[in-house]
């Protein structure tokens, strides 16, 4: 009786557990046309020069890819920061809130990338992906020919090698992830992850960055958010040991944003520990 009572709540929890707030597909706002823009990311107020804004506006469109069971508004702070820095930004919500099969979501994402490229005339896009969104994007790049259409890939708290949190429902005797397919696929040892991680983690000429945080309560162990084979792996606390950033906080945290910004500009990664 107790298990029947808590099973629905656990199903919702698992959906939130690996959740990135997945955002609705939306056309980007145009960047401000000012000579310089201020991004409120540090006590010194980091600014973008006119040249940096112009370069971003003329560069690749950026697609922010959400994760499991999210809502559009949760990604707007990140999208807004990028727009202030001049980027053309789209936000992508995973089909069915990311609850279904990850390869199926990746095929839908492939179509969306094609739409963004067609509407902008861009040869390639840059991807900033949170949680499950990083797996969807990476599957697209690695298995669906995305190496030709993605220039930069930045993952935020993505369980690249799975997470024990996804195994918790099975551990409690309530079935395999309460029937949530994506949760099953993000479980450590899943056949999906075995296939995705076979061979080269980071194929093609894509510039890969994987960001993680010690306080990630949903990707455990946290080093499962790293990649191999020519990637820049960034642990926020390596540079900023006192910085506290949770799984969902990676989308909102100012220090994390400085890493995203540097990765999109091909700059050395030097996190700003005092960013807001």
LINQUIFEN-V531172 format. One record per pair of residues at least 24 apart in sequence whose C-alpha atoms are under 7 Angstrom apart, sorted by sequence separation. I is the first residue (numbers start at 0). J is the second residue. If there is no record, write none. Layout:
i = {I/I}
j = {J/J}
This chain:
i = {124/125/133/161/162/163/207/208/209/210/211/212/61/123/124/125/126/127/128/129/130/134/161/162/60/61/62/63/64/65/122/123/124/125/126/127/128/129/130/131/161/200/60/61/62/63/64/65/66/69/123/125/126/127/128/129/130/158/160/200/201/60/61/62/63/64/65/68/129/130/200/201/56/62/67/68/199/214/216/217/55/56/67/105/109/214/215/216/242/55/56/66/67/104/105/214/215/52/53/160/212/238/52/102/105/106/212/239/101/105/102/47/38/21/22/21/20/21/38/19/20/21/38/19/20/21/22/23/36/18/19/20/21/22/23/36/18/19/20/21/22/17/18/19/20/21/22/18/20/15/22/30/31/14/15/20/30/152/164/14/20/151/152/153/154/155/156/164/208/30/150/151/152/153/154/155/156/164/30/149/150/151/152/153/154/155/162/163/30/138/146/162/29/146/162/146/27/158/27/141/27/59/156/161/26/61/62/63/64/65/66/160/25/59/60/61/62/63/64/65/66/67/159/160/24/25/59/60/61/62/63/64/66/158/159/24/59/66/158/159/23/24/65/157/159/22/23/24/64/156/22/23/21/22/21/21/21/99/100/101/98/99/100/98/99/98/97/156/155/153/19/19/18/19/151/17/17/13/6/10/77/77/76/74/17/16/40/19/42/41/42/41/40/41/40/39}
j = {148/149/157/185/186/187/231/232/233/234/235/236/86/148/149/150/151/152/153/154/155/159/186/187/86/87/88/89/90/91/148/149/150/151/152/153/154/155/156/157/187/226/87/88/89/90/91/92/93/96/150/152/153/154/155/156/157/185/187/227/228/88/89/90/91/92/93/96/157/158/228/229/85/91/96/97/228/243/245/246/85/86/97/135/139/244/245/246/272/86/87/97/98/135/136/245/246/84/85/192/244/270/85/135/138/139/245/272/135/139/138/84/80/64/65/65/65/66/83/65/66/67/84/66/67/68/69/70/83/66/67/68/69/70/71/84/67/68/69/70/71/67/68/69/70/71/72/69/71/67/74/82/83/67/68/73/83/205/217/68/74/205/206/207/208/209/210/218/262/85/205/206/207/208/209/210/211/219/86/205/206/207/208/209/210/211/218/219/87/195/203/219/87/204/220/205/87/218/88/202/89/121/218/223/89/124/125/126/127/128/129/223/89/123/124/125/126/127/128/129/130/131/223/224/89/90/124/125/126/127/128/129/131/223/224/90/125/132/224/225/90/91/132/224/226/90/91/92/132/224/91/92/91/92/92/93/96/179/180/181/179/180/181/180/181/181/181/246/249/259/129/130/130/131/263/130/131/165/173/177/250/251/251/250/217/217/253/247/273/273/274/274/274/275/275/275}
